[in-house]
Amino acid sequence: MKIFRLILLIIHLGIMFLLLGTLLNAYVPPKIFPWFNLLSLGFPVLMIVYIILTVFWVFSWKKRAFVFMFVGLAFINPVKRWVNYSPDKKGIPDLKVISFNTRAGGWGKKKIEDYLKPQNADVILLQEDGAVIYKLEGYHMVNSNDLFAVLTKHKIISHKVLGGQDGNVKISGLQADIEIKGKIYRFIDVHLQSFHFEKDMVQLNGNSENDEEKLKDIVKMLIPTFKEHQGQVELLQQSIENSPYPVILGGDFNSVPNSYEYYHLSQGLEDAFLVAGKGSATSFHDYKFPIRIDYVFSSKNIQALSYEVDRSVNLSDHFPVTVKFSLSDK
């Protein structure tokens, strides 16, 4: 029994240090050390095992349980980025925003139009859909390449593609300054570089040699993409920091919570899910694994009142994310 508990203790300590490594994404960029970002992908599994082992030590009446419980406090906010419960917010919403990666409308342009029309959103941020022209009565639209489309009922003051001009950083966003109720807000539609995975690439079949090769191939694709993301994140940060207007940033980040991308793009902004979300924030449903890669952030003087991942909609490999805001200053 002592040997068994020693093995469990070693495993528990190892998982603890791996989880602590995910926190270093706030400080260590992928171009210097991408492996911390890789750890963030396994955060849910690591956290579940960590909790189970902590409970085991509690019921074993071991003092080490208090140490693991104390260290576990560091992971409360990281966990809430995946699963959260926030109290109901008071206030009347005066801005409704939808962010939706529609997979280039490939699952049916008309079906997507039929979904969006009754939503009556003020601003719609679409990803992988710049080449598709949607006909929604009362909406203005700006788009870019095959990646972005922004639709709004309000006046578009200006818009700008972020990235791609000099060839060093791939297009990462579409910026649109929109006037709403006499005040201008900067909306940034985000789509960071995709990993271009197919289902069969990430499905392990039990053959140790084949599975090992698959894992190596996955890592070979992940690491360069993480490094590509760093340049895209820096470009988006410039748009946020240089904005003379309040900012709403939304889209497909192709990055999980607790990643380098999350920590740095959320700087100075609020995650609408943390403020107003309930339940799971999982938004990508093509794999049988909880993955949150779609986000909506806002300047701190814009209050999120509700956050919904609409899992009733099967029009893409992503679920739409809907956030209602109060534009009244807090």
Order of alpha helices (4+ residues) and beta strands (2+ residues): alpha-alpha-alpha-alpha-alpha-beta-beta-alpha-beta-beta-beta-beta-beta-beta-alpha-alpha-beta-alpha-beta-alpha-beta-beta-beta-beta
